[in-house]
């Protein structure tokens, strides 16, 4: 999507350290100021979710708890 490309141009995308690196099902994240962008690594040109850094931190804490 063009809008995504404009919003995320120049960002550095990072996969989870748990990713096997074989092109499996992963998400990628990129940080810009107080916004965390999240996308599907297999479909990087499609929908990008953006959340506040605080929301992302809360999500990670809850996910770590199971």
C-alpha positions in Angstrom: 0.0 0.0 0.0 1.4 3.4 -0.9 0.3 4.9 2.4 2.3 2.3 4.3 5.4 2.9 2.2 5.2 6.6 2.9 4.7 6.1 6.7 7.5 3.5 7.0 10.0 4.6 4.5 13.6 4.4 5.8 12.7 2.4 8.9 14.8 -0.6 9.9 12.7 -3.7 10.3 13.6 -6.4 12.8 12.4 -10.0 13.2 12.2 -11.8 16.5 15.3 -13.4 17.7 13.2 -16.6 17.9 12.7 -16.5 14.1 14.4 -19.4 12.4 15.4 -17.1 9.5 14.0 -19.6 7.0 11.2 -17.3 5.8 8.7 -18.9 8.2 5.7 -17.1 9.7 7.1 -14.1 11.5 6.2 -10.6 12.3 8.7 -7.7 11.9 8.7 -4.5 13.9 10.2 -1.1 13.4 10.3 1.8 15.8 9.9 5.5 14.9 9.8 7.8 17.9 7.0 6.7 20.2 5.4 4.5 17.5 6.0 0.8 16.9 5.1 -0.5 13.4 4.3 -4.2 13.0 4.0 -6.1 9.8 3.8 -9.7 8.4 7.3 -10.6 7.2 5.9 -12.6 4.3 3.7 -9.7 3.1 5.8 -6.6 3.9 3.9 -4.4 1.3 0.5 -5.1 2.8 -1.2 -3.8 6.0 1.1 -2.3 8.7 -0.2 -2.0 12.2 1.0 0.9 14.3 0.8 1.1 18.1 2.3 3.3 20.8 5.5 2.2 22.4 3.6 1.8 25.7 1.0 -0.4 24.1 3.7 -2.6 22.5 5.5 -2.9 25.8 2.3 -4.0 27.5 1.6 -6.5 24.8 5.1 -8.0 25.1 4.8 -8.3 28.9 1.4 -10.0 28.6 2.6 -12.4 25.9 5.6 -13.3 28.0 3.2 -14.4 30.8 1.5 -16.7 28.4 
